Amino acid sequence: MIPHAKALLAASFILILGTACRSSGVESASASNNSTSTPPCTPQIVPMFTANWTPLPAANRVTVSAEVQAARDRLLGVNSTDPTQVKLWWYGVASFVASAGGHLFLFDAWEIVGAHENYSPMSREDLAALKPEAIFIGHGHFDHAGDLGYVAGRTGALVVGGEATCATARQQAMRDNLQAAFSCLVLGNATTPEIGTVQRVQVWEDLPPLSVLRHTHSNQDATDLAAGGTPLIFTPEFLVYLQNLNTSPMEYQWFLESLDDESGNTPAGGTWAYHLQVGSFTLLWHDSAGPIADGKLKAKEIQCALNTFPQCVDVQVGTIVGFGAVTSGLRDVGLYVRNAHPKVSLPNHHDAWAPGVGPGDESYEPQWRAEVASMPNPPQLDYLKDPEDYLRVRSYAVNDPVWIAPMAGSSCAAP
């Protein structure tokens, strides 16, 4: 059945459908309550949850078949794994195909399907055809991991995520009778490691360790309303769903089966943010943004981790949609950017992926631009639009001098 938290969020938004968008009244993180010039702090580094892990091979030891290379060229363009570039291809919600250091991998794995179909040009079959080396999962809800078992079961890709997420992926693969064996690099279980801690995870032998932060999933809190929080009000783009209506019984069945996920505001497999380094370039990706205002659960620890990633954060790829919008507007998603201090921000999860919950980019754009502009050191905003930006590559030269100096206001750790 549909997870309780998803249904609750949908109901919350349905109550405000049809109301005109309002750019004023969105609660911003105030400098007095949540400082954006964070004093030096020490992140809580913990050992890898999975001991005796053997990293994946270097890029020069990875070969793909002519069929896989043809699929990559067709879907992503030529030179998709150029080691001098970090590349991103958004295909919906918070899901990205990515390449770094010559490796091809996924952040999240879900083809947009449900009320509509064929809205994104990337299907689950296409994802499998790319043969990614690894799949990094931010959390186990269906809109992030609904096709994880399918892709891993077809390709043997390494699954990186929580224990429960890995178990669900194996169940999905067995259900669909997929025979490719895949490994899991388990980051933690329901309670370990603690929220606010960081693991240094050596995924590939030829790249620096990834910094993996356990943070919190977005959440609505009625006390925020009592404290003056303002719900985010927008008008969803319903026409998208009518123009791309799902008429396939098989796709409906697939969607309904994918709803058997880690329901609730606290996914059993944890919520994870991934920070990677290639050359002088760093990338932070996260598919949720929990409440990290002062006084919230492990807020200081999460703020500290965001502020102290090795070599800072050059590009932050993060959600701007979450359960907290119901009670605190853009406060939580804004705080993730304010604390990470990126040079470039790529917001996501704001596309039309589900009626009511998925607003479409135009519904959120005025409010988010105003939020970013209010920051003391605003990043360059690369506002992704749907469907125009689906599979439109973003490329970053890893040794561009622009990445060397830290962003003003950042207190990130030295390399």
C-alpha positions in Angstrom: 0.0 0.0 0.0 1.1 3.6 -0.4 3.3 4.6 2.5 1.6 6.6 5.2 4.0 9.5 5.0 3.6 9.8 1.3 -0.2 9.8 1.6 0.0 12.3 4.3 2.1 14.6 2.2 -0.2 14.3 -0.7 -3.2 15.1 1.4 -1.4 18.1 2.8 -0.7 19.5 -0.6 -4.2 18.7 -1.9 -5.6 21.0 0.8 -3.8 23.9 -0.8 -4.2 23.0 -4.5 -5.6 25.8 -6.7 -4.2 28.5 -4.5 -2.0 31.0 -6.3 1.7 30.8 -5.9 3.1 33.1 -3.3 6.7 34.2 -3.4 6.4 36.3 -0.2 5.7 34.6 3.1 8.0 31.7 2.5 10.0 31.2 5.7 13.7 31.7 5.2 16.4 30.5 7.6 17.3 33.5 9.7 20.9 34.4 10.4 20.1 34.9 14.0 18.7 31.4 14.5 20.8 29.4 12.1 24.1 31.1 11.3 25.4 30.7 7.8 28.9 31.6 8.8 29.5 28.5 10.9 32.4 28.6 13.3 34.9 25.9 13.0 33.7 22.5 14.2 34.8 18.9 14.1 32.7 16.5 12.1 32.0 13.1 13.7 33.9 10.6 11.6 33.1 7.0 12.2 34.6 3.7 10.8 32.9 2.2 7.7 29.9 0.1 8.7 31.0 -2.6 6.3 34.4 -3.9 7.3 36.9 -5.6 5.0 35.4 -3.9 1.9 37.4 -4.4 -1.3 37.0 -1.3 -3.5 35.8 -1.5 -7.1 38.6 -1.6 -9.8 40.2 1.4 -11.3 38.6 2.8 -14.5 41.5 1.6 -16.6 40.6 -2.0 -15.6 36.9 -1.6 -16.4 35.7 -2.7 -19.9 32.2 -2.7 -21.4 30.8 -4.5 -24.4 30.1 -2.9 -27.7 26.4 -3.2 -26.9 26.8 -1.3 -23.6 29.0 1.4 -25.2 26.4 1.9 -28.0 23.7 2.3 -25.4 25.8 4.9 -23.5 26.5 6.8 -26.7 22.8 6.7 -27.7 21.4 7.8 -24.4 24.2 10.0 -23.0 26.3 11.1 -26.0 29.9 10.2 -26.8 32.7 10.4 -24.2 30.2 9.9 -21.4 33.0 8.7 -19.1 35.6 11.3 -19.9 37.9 11.2 -16.8 38.7 14.9 -17.1 35.0 15.7 -16.5 32.3 15.0 -13.9 29.1 14.7 -15.7 25.4 14.5 -14.6 22.3 13.6 -16.5 19.0 14.2 -14.6 16.2 11.9 -15.5 13.6 12.7 -12.9 12.9 13.3 -9.2 16.4 13.1 -7.6 17.7 10.5 -9.9 20.9 11.1 -12.0 23.2 9.1 -14.2 26.7 10.3 -13.3 30.3 9.8 -14.4 33.4 10.7 -12.5 37.0 9.6 -12.9 36.0 7.4 -15.8 33.3 5.5 -13.9 29.6 5.5 -14.7 27.1 5.1 -11.9 23.6 6.2 -10.7 22.3 8.4 -7.9 18.9 6.8 -7.1 17.1 4.5 -9.5 13.5 5.1 -10.4 11.7 5.6 -13.7 8.9 8.1 -13.4 5.7 6.1 -13.7 2.3 6.0 -12.1 -0.3 8.5 -13.1 1.7 9.2 -16.2 4.3 7.5 -18.3 7.0 8.3 -20.9 7.5 11.8 -19.4 11.2 11.2 -18.8 13.2 9.8 -21.8 15.0 7.4 -19.5 13.3 4.0 -18.8 14.3 1.3 -16.4 15.4 -0.8 -19.4 17.6 2.1 -20.5 19.2 2.3 -17.0 20.1 -1.3 -17.2 21.4 -1.0 -20.7 23.9 1.6 -19.4 25.4 -1.0 -17.1 26.3 1.3 -14.2 29.1 0.2 -12.0 27.4 1.3 -8.8 24.0 2.7 -7.6 24.0 5.1 -4.7 20.7 5.3 -2.9 19.8 8.3 -0.7 16.9 6.5 1.0 14.6 3.7 0.2 11.3 5.3 -0.7 9.8 4.1 -4.0 10.5 7.4 -5.9 14.2 6.9 -5.2 14.7 3.1 -5.2 11.7 1.7 -6.9 13.8 0.3 -9.8 16.9 -0.5 -7.8 16.4 -4.3 -7.7 15.6 -4.3 -11.4 18.7 -2.4 -12.5 21.1 -4.2 -10.1 19.5 -7.5 -10.9 20.0 -7.0 -14.6 23.6 -5.6 -14.4 25.3 -6.7 -11.2 25.9 -3.1 -10.2 27.1 -2.5 -6.7 24.3 -1.2 -4.4 25.4 1.4 -1.9 22.9 2.2 0.8 21.3 1.1 4.0 20.8 -2.5 5.1 17.0 -2.5 4.6 17.4 -0.9 1.2 19.7 -3.7 0.1 17.3 -6.3 1.4 14.4 -4.7 -0.6 16.5 -4.6 -3.7 17.3 -8.3 -3.4 13.6 -9.1 -2.9 12.7 -7.0 -6.0 15.3 -8.9 -8.1 14.0 -12.3 -6.9 10.4 -11.2 -7.6 11.3 -10.4 -11.2 13.5 -13.5 -11.6 16.6 -11.5 -12.4 19.7 -13.6 -12.2 22.6 -11.1 -12.1 24.4 -11.4 -8.8 25.0 -8.0 -7.1 26.9 -6.9 -4.0 25.8 -4.4 -1.4 28.1 -1.9 0.3 25.9 -1.5 3.4 26.3 1.9 5.1 24.3 1.1 8.2 21.1 -0.3 9.7 18.1 1.3 11.4 20.2 2.7 14.3 23.9 2.5 13.4 25.8 4.7 12.7 24.2 7.6 14.5 22.6 10.5 12.6 25.1 13.3 12.0 28.1 11.0 11.5 30.3 10.7 8.5 32.0 7.6 7.0 34.9 7.8 4.6 34.0 5.1 2.0 36.6 3.9 -0.5 34.2 2.9 -3.3 36.8 2.8 -6.1 40.5 2.1 -5.8 41.5 5.0 -8.0 39.3 7.8 -6.5 39.5 9.4 -3.1 37.1 8.0 -0.5 33.5 9.3 -0.6 32.3 11.1 2.5 28.9 9.7 3.4 26.8 11.6 5.8 23.9 10.0 7.7 21.3 12.8 8.0 17.5 12.9 8.5 14.6 12.6 6.1 12.3 15.6 5.5 9.6 15.8 8.1 6.6 18.0 8.9 6.5 19.3 12.5 3.4 21.0 13.8 5.5 22.9 16.3 7.0 24.8 13.4 3.6 26.2 12.5 3.1 27.2 16.1 6.5 29.0 16.0 5.5 31.0 12.9 6.4 28.6 10.1 4.7 29.3 6.8 3.5 26.4 4.5 4.8 26.6 1.0 1.9 27.3 -1.3 2.0 26.5 -5.0 -0.2 25.5 -8.0 0.8 22.1 -9.4 1.0 21.6 -13.1 -1.8 19.1 -13.7 -1.8 19.4 -17.5 1.5 17.4 -17.6 -0.3 14.3 -16.3 -3.2 14.6 -18.7 -0.8 15.0 -21.6 1.3 11.9 -20.5 -1.5 9.8 -19.1 -0.5 6.2 -18.2 -2.6 3.8 -20.2 -0.4 0.7 -19.7 -1.8 -1.9 -17.2 1.6 -3.4 -16.9 3.2 -0.1 -15.9 0.4 0.5 -13.3 1.2 -3.0 -11.9 4.9 -2.2 -11.8 4.2 1.1 -10.0 1.9 -0.6 -7.4 4.5 -3.3 -6.7 7.2 -0.6 -6.2 5.1 1.0 -3.4 6.2 -1.8 -1.0 9.1 0.3 0.2 10.6 1.7 3.4 7.5 3.7 4.4 7.5 6.6 6.8 9.4 9.7 7.6 12.3 7.6 8.9 13.3 5.1 6.2 14.6 1.9 7.8 17.6 1.9 5.5 18.6 5.4 6.7 19.0 8.7 4.8 22.4 9.4 3.2 24.2 12.2 1.5 27.2 11.5 -0.7 30.2 13.8 -1.2 32.8 12.9 -3.8 36.1 14.4 -5.0 37.8 14.2 -8.4 40.8 16.3 -9.0 40.0 19.8 -7.7 36.3 19.3 -8.0 33.8 18.2 -5.4 30.1 17.2 -5.6 27.5 16.8 -2.9 24.3 14.9 -3.7 21.3 14.3 -1.4 17.7 13.3 -2.2 16.1 14.6 1.0 16.6 17.5 3.4 15.6 17.0 7.0 14.9 19.6 9.7 18.2 21.0 10.7 17.2 24.3 12.3 18.8 24.9 15.7 17.2 22.6 18.3 16.1 19.9 15.9 17.4 16.3 16.2 21.2 16.2 15.5 20.9 19.5 13.8 24.3 20.8 14.9 26.1 17.6 13.9 24.5 17.7 10.4 25.2 21.4 10.0 28.9 20.7 11.0 29.2 17.9 8.5 27.8 20.0 5.6 30.3 22.7 6.5 33.4 20.5 6.7 33.4 18.2 3.7 37.0 17.7 2.4 37.8 20.4 -0.2 34.4 22.0 0.4 31.4 21.7 -1.9 31.7 23.0 -5.5 28.4 21.7 -6.9 25.4 20.7 -4.6 22.8 18.5 -6.2 20.0 18.5 -3.7 16.2 18.2 -3.2 14.1 21.3 -2.7 10.9 19.3 -2.1 10.1 17.6 1.2 7.5 16.9 3.8 8.7 20.0 5.8 7.2 22.3 3.1 3.9 21.7 4.8 4.9 23.3 8.1 8.1 25.3 7.4 8.2 26.3 3.7 11.7 26.3 2.3 13.5 26.5 5.6 15.0 23.0 5.7 16.0 22.7 2.1 17.5 26.2 2.3 19.5 25.3 5.3 21.2 22.5 3.5 22.5 25.0 0.9 23.3 27.7 3.5 25.5 25.2 5.4 27.2 23.5 2.5 28.2 26.8 0.8 28.3 25.4 -2.8 29.5 27.4 -5.7 26.8 25.9 -7.9 23.3 24.7 -6.8 21.3 22.2 -8.9 17.9 21.8 -7.2 15.8 18.8 -8.0 12.8 16.6 -6.9 10.6 19.6 -7.9 9.5 18.1 -11.3 6.1 16.8 -12.1 6.6 13.2 -11.0 3.3 12.6 -9.1 0.1 14.6 -9.0 0.0 17.1 -6.1 3.3 16.0 -4.6 5.3 16.6 -7.8 4.6 20.3 -8.5 6.6 20.8 -11.7 9.5 23.2 -12.0 7.5 26.4 -12.7 5.5 25.9 -9.5 8.6 26.2 -7.3 10.9 28.5 -9.3 9.9 32.0 -7.9 10.1 30.9 -4.3 13.4 29.0 -4.7 15.0 31.9 -6.5 14.0 34.2 -3.8 15.3 31.8 -1.1 18.7 31.5 -2.8 18.9 35.3 -3.4 18.4 35.9 0.4 21.5 33.9 1.3 24.6 35.9 2.4 26.8 34.1 -0.2 24.3 32.8 -2.8 25.6 30.1 -5.2 25.1 30.2 -8.9 21.7 28.7 -9.5 21.3 26.1 -12.3 17.6 25.6 -12.0 16.6 22.3 -13.6 13.4 22.4 -15.6 11.2 19.5 -16.6 11.1 17.9 -19.0 13.5 20.2 -20.9 16.5 19.3 -18.8 16.0 15.5 -18.6 19.2 14.0 -20.0 20.7 17.4 -20.8 24.3 16.9 -19.6 26.0 19.0 -17.0 29.8 18.8 -17.3 32.4 20.1 -14.9 36.1 20.1 -15.7 37.7 18.5 -12.6 40.9 20.6 -12.8 39.3 24.0 -13.6 40.9 26.6 -11.3 37.5 28.0 -10.4 37.0 25.0 -8.0 40.2 25.7 -5.9 39.2 28.6 -3.7 36.5 27.8 -1.1 33.1 29.6 -1.3 32.9 32.7 0.9 31.5 31.8 4.4 32.5 28.2 4.2 34.5 26.6 7.0 35.1 23.3 5.2 38.0 21.1 6.2 41.4 21.2 4.5 42.0 18.3 2.1 
